[in-house]
Amino acid sequence: MELKRSLNTFDSISVLFSSMVGSGIFFTSGYLIKETGNLWIVLFCWIVGGILALSGSITYAYAARLLPFAGGDYVYLKVAYSPAIAFMSGWSSLLTNFSACVSVLALAFGKYVQILFPGLPVWESPTYTLLGLDLQISSVTFIGVLPILFFSGLNYFGIKSAVRVQNVFAVLKITGLLLFLALGFSIGNTNWFYLFNSPFPNLMELSFYSKVLIGIVPVSFSYLGWNMITYIAEEVKDPEKTIVRSAITACFLVAGLYFAINVLFVISAPIEELSGQDGIGAIAFQKLFGINYSVLTTSFIAWVILGSMSAILIGGSRVYFAMARDGVFLPSFSKVHPKWHSPYVSIFFQAFVAILFLFVKEIEALLYMITCSILILSCLTAATPFRFERMGMKSDYKIPLYPLPIFLYILANIAVMMILFIEKPVTAGWGLMITLIALPVYYVFRLDKKMVQSKHHSTKISSN
C-alpha cells in the first residue's frame, strides 16, 4: 500500500505557510531589539532571514524534483551520500526536529489557554532530574496533550482530511495578519520617528555584521518550516511543478508578511518599550489601537500555534515511514492504512514521543542541543545538487542564480553554528554527540535486518 498523491498547489502552500508562521513572529523582535539596540538592524535581519529561507527552498526543490518521495532530507542524503548519514537526519527528526518542536508548541498553547481561561486550575509537580534533564508534570502538560492527540487523529484519517483543517488555520491566520497590517498602517497610532530616530548602522563596521549574525539565529528559528513540502512530496500532485511553485510562493508570502509586521512593530512604540519584551506583538497591538485587546491577541496567537503544530505533525511522521520502508527502522512504521492511505503507526508513535517531551521542564535547551547537528545535515542536503550532477542525475529545474543560493545557505548555516558553539558550547556539543549516537543505532538495525534475511534464507534452503 502506497501513499496517495492528493495535495494540490493551494494545499502545499497552506502546509508551508502554517509550518513557517508560528508564534515566533510575536516574540522574536523584542529579543532582537535588546541584543542589537538598533531597529534598522532588526529589519535587516528579517530580510536576510527571508533570503536564506528562499535560498534553502529553491535549493531543496532541486532534490525534491528528482526524488519526489516522502522523507525530505532523509531521502536526499541517502541517495547523495549514504544510508548512515540519512539515518542521522531521520534520528534527529524523531528526537527533536519534529517531536520536540511539537512539544514546545503544545506547552506554549497550554500556557495561552490558561491565560484565556483564568478559572482553570494551575498546578505543578516537584521537579525530578533524570540523566541531566529536569522533568515536571503540570496542568499545562495535560492541556498540551490534547492538540497533539487531536491533530494526530486527523492525520490518521488521511492527509487530505488533515490538510482541509490545515487550510482553515492558514486562511484565518493570513486573514488575521493582513487585517492587523491594514488597520495598523491605516488607523493605528504609528510614529515613523521611532524608526528614523534609530541611527542607521555603519556598514563598514565589523560590529554591524556581528550583530546581524547574532540576530539571524532567532530569526532563522522563526522561518523554520520552509522545507516542509519536501517531507510530504510523495503525496503532492504533479510534484515536478507543484513543489517549486509552492515553495517559492510560500517563502515570498511569509517574508513579505514578516517584514511588514516588523515595520509596524517598530513604529508602534519607542525602542525602550519594545526592547526585550516577550510579547512584542501584544505591546504593539495595545500601542497601535489604544486598547488592551489581550483576549483577542492571546486567542490569535494560540490559533497560530495550533496551525504550526498541525503542519509539523503532518511532515514529521513521513520521515519515520520512509526510514522503515528502507528497512532501517521498525518495520511496522512503514504500514499504510488500507482505506485512509496514512502512515498511521508513524503518526501515533510521533505523538507518543511528543507527549513524552511534554514532561521535560526546560525543553528549549533540548532544542538548542540538536540545532547544530540539524544545521550540519542541512548543509549536506543543500550540497546535494552538486552530488546529483556528478552522479549523472540531472533535473530540468534550474536553480535561479546557481550556485549562489547553495553557497549562501551553507555559509549562513556555518555562521549560525559558530555562534551557537560560542554562545551555547555545552548544549551544542551534547546535541552533536546525541546525533552521532544515530550511527551505532543505524548499524544495529542493519545487523538485525541481515540476521533476519540470513535466517529466512537458511529456512528456505532447509525446506528445499
DASUL-V77530 format. One record per helix or strand. SS is the DSSP state (A for helix, B for strand). FROM is the first residue (numbers start at 1). TO is the last residue. If there is no record, write none. Layout:
# DASUL-V77530
ss=SS from=FROM to=TO
ss=SS from=FROM to=TO
This chain:
# DASUL-V77530
ss=B from=7 to=7
ss=A from=9 to=20
ss=A from=23 to=26
ss=A from=28 to=36
ss=A from=39 to=66
ss=A from=73 to=80
ss=A from=83 to=97
ss=A from=99 to=116
ss=B from=124 to=124
ss=B from=128 to=130
ss=B from=133 to=135
ss=B from=138 to=138
ss=A from=139 to=156
ss=A from=159 to=187
ss=A from=193 to=196
ss=A from=206 to=223
ss=A from=228 to=231
ss=A from=233 to=235
ss=B from=236 to=236
ss=A from=239 to=266
ss=A from=271 to=274
ss=A from=280 to=289
ss=A from=294 to=325
ss=A from=331 to=334
ss=A from=344 to=357
ss=B from=360 to=360
ss=A from=363 to=382
ss=A from=384 to=390
ss=A from=404 to=423
ss=A from=425 to=463
